[in-house]
Amino acid sequence: MGISLKTRKMLWARSANRCAMPNCKQPLIEDETRTDDPSVIGEEAHIVARKQDGPRGNSELTSEERDRFDNLILLCRNHHKTIDDQVEKYTVKRLKSIKKKHFAWVDENLDVDKGKQEDDLTYSAYIDEWAQRARIDSWEEWTSSILSHGQPSIRVERFESLETLNQYILNRFWPGRYSDLESSLKNFRLVLNDFLPVMREHAEKIGEENEWYETAKFYKRGGFNSNYDSDLSKYNYHVDLVQDLMLELTRAGNRVCREVRKSISSRFRSKEGVLLLQSGPHMDFSFRTFRVEYQSDDVSYPGLREFMDVRKERDRYYGKGVSDDYFPKWGLD
């Protein structure tokens, strides 16, 4: 799973963005220039290595425990290399002592904005929970069943996790420090709040243990269907709407990630990049990977009815047109 955003933020905040080594204390973020963004030159060093064969790695700590706050120390690149090259000199005990003394030095010598620290940790905890429940690290994988084979499906466990995420975002206490970040999370929830009932509208459980929701081909039910053409048209509209809402949810997720990088941590998902989607098989039996994002900062999710109309103006879409079939059942408008 790696180092959580909250852990990373806590380490940098408690260290005041400075190398913990005595007689160094180098600031670990270089100021931006007219042509360049700020440069991060600090490294989150593991006291006990991530792997058993790494520096000081011979330990009973689990892989999860090795990425926790207690096992990390913030260092400049030079001193990170030094402690890993000189493991006999820089033992676990000594590094923990250096870290503890550095925190004390920060508290005694620097004017730290405790309120900002607390707010940043609150936001970081929210983002960690959002990322875990939305499974953003496997986004392309789990969303592919919604955009593939012309019959959207999703694991029941995944669907239920998204339901809890919807409620989780709704009942947060917002610090009010980063309004754009808060708006991006609320926008994500608004899309999710419509995606879930639309996906469920024509879904049925399948599998040996009913572990999947799959969109039922209702136009085929009950033998001869005198309304076959009409029902087939409704089915195709429904599939397109589910898929378009999945595209919109991905756009909303990418906006959240962007706002986290702007407000909380510039390194958030710096290795993984944006949330991507995969669709297929297409006419040539290929699967295609693509990205979708809001085309400007003033674009957001407008609610289901308006989205049905404006989705054709997005960077990618499957269907178009407004259907009133979805509104009386949920009271949405």
Salt bridges, closest charged atoms under 4 A:
GLU43 OE2 - ARG77 NE 3.73
GLU43 OE1 - HIS80 ND1 2.56
GLU44 OE2 - ARG8 NE 2.77
GLU44 OE2 - ARG267 NH1 3.68
GLU64 OE2 - ARG68 NH2 3.13
ASP67 OD1 - HIS46 NE2 2.73
ASP67 OD1 - ARG50 NE 3.03
ASP84 OD1 - ARG56 NH2 2.93
ASP84 OD2 - HIS80 NE2 3.28
ASP85 OD2 - LYS81 NZ 2.60
ASP107 OD1 - LYS114 NZ 3.73
ASP119 OD2 - ARG177 NE 2.77
ASP120 OD2 - LYS9 NZ 3.83
ASP120 OD2 - LYS116 NZ 2.81
GLU129 OE2 - ARG133 NE 2.70
ASP137 OD1 - ARG269 NH1 3.24
GLU157 OE2 - ARG135 NH2 3.12
GLU163 OE2 - ARG200 NH1 2.63
GLU201 OE2 - LYS329 NZ 2.63
GLU204 OE1 - ARG221 NH2 3.04
ASP244 OD2 - ARG311 NH1 2.81
GLU248 OE1 - ARG251 NH1 2.70
GLU248 OE2 - ARG314 NH2 2.79
GLU259 OE2 - ARG258 NH2 3.98
GLU259 OE2 - LYS262 NZ 3.46
ASP284 OD2 - ARG288 NH2 3.74
GLU293 OE1 - ARG291 NH2 2.91
ASP297 OD1 - ARG258 NH2 3.02
ASP309 OD1 - LYS312 NZ 3.36
ASP315 OD1 - ARG251 NH2 2.95
ASP324 OD1 - ARG305 NH1 2.76
ASP333 OD1 - ARG305 NE 2.72
